[in-house]
Amino acid sequence: MSLLRLFISLKMGTSPFVLPFAALEVGQHLYWQLGKLRIHGQVFMTSWILIGALLTLVVVGTKKMERDPKGVQNLLEFLWDYIRDLARTQIGEKVYRDWMPFIGTLFLFIFVSNWGGALIPWKLIELPSGELGAPTADINTTVALALLVSLSYFYAGLSNKGLRYFEYYVHPTPIMLPFKIVEDFTKPLSLSFRLFGNILADELVVAVLVFLVPLVLPVPVMFLGLFTSAIQALIFATLAAYYIGEAVEEHH
Amino acid sequence: MISLLLFGASEGGLFDFDATLPLMAAQVVLLTYILNALFFKPVGKVVEEREDYVLTSRAEAKKKLAEVEKLETDLKNQLKGARQAAQKVIAEAEDDSDKLYKEALSLANSEANASREKVRREIDSQRESALNQLKSDADKLGDLIVQKLLAAK
């Protein structure tokens, strides 16, 4: 019963309840004012740190590349190969090269965000409001990513097939039209909510377990969280590639 | 009340959409271009160059292997021919030496026979002449004896 109340108060974020575990500040944000715009500062702070780490790794690994790879180059080549296989199997041999950087960036950014959110002890840094965590645990980030995916598959379809892209909506029969239109809305919705929900839920479960049983018990859940985080990055990138592949596929 | 807090509360909430969304999208697009220039292009170049290198090396190696196999069969054939030739030479040499041996043997045999014959003939002729001598001696003696006896009378 108390656990249920805990979750409710967590979800409401600005809940009026004053509970003893003030360390969990879900739904509170560190607002930055940019002119008239307000943005979530904690999301950008963590994303800049993680993007910085990613770019550092990339720069270090590509500084001196050789035919016999050494050290970080091995890791980067493994990632590159992994992303190429992902893009090639989903998008197809013909146009995967154009979309590989986008798919790869999605995968790397989400993966780094998820794992960075789980592995780096952000809670040690005190913010006046809200707390640092995975950028993907913020709905703005996941919706931004999902909308980018929507835009890209439209762009991929239109640039590859012109107006013939819309044949896809009546393929194989015109009966499919309403479903295909609904799909254009459900695709970004499911993409963003799947990622957001998984990462936020993982953070909440770990936080709640740490609060309830601070020893041993949260560790397997943390490992499970790392596993889900990696899987979610892979799922997002795979689905994005699949949608693009679906848009550029030629129907005969 | 709760839905207000969740979607569109003025302060915070889980579903608090604001300028974070477009800025994050712009940031990810920017990151895509940066990663394309720093990661995907250079690493792709290296990996694809290596794949080409491996492919051409493998093709070359296959060609060389085929060449080696051809050479090997050639050499094996040559070796077989050489062995056969050597065996023929050995057989010929054996035949030759056999023939020579037989010739020498027959020559020696015939020589031995000839000399034996000659010796026998010599012996025969000597015996003949000795016998003749003896006979003439005996005749002479007989004559002498007869003459003496006749003279004594």
Interface residues (C-beta under 8 A of the other chain):
Chain A: K11 M12 G13 T14 S15 V26 G27 Q28 H29 L34 L37 R38 I39 H40 V43 F44 S47 I51 L54 L55 V58 V59 T62 M65 E66 R67 P69 Q73 L76 E77 W80 D81 I83 R84 M100 P101 F102 G104 T105 L106 L108 F109 G130 P135 D138 I139 N140 T141 V143 A144 L145 L147 L148 L200
Chain B: I2 L5 L6 A9 E11 G12 G13 L14 F15 D16 F17 D18 A19 T20 L21 P22 L23 M24 A25 Q27 V28 V29 L31 T32 Y33 I34 L35 N36 L38 F39 F40 P42 V43 G44 V46 V47 E49 R50 Y53
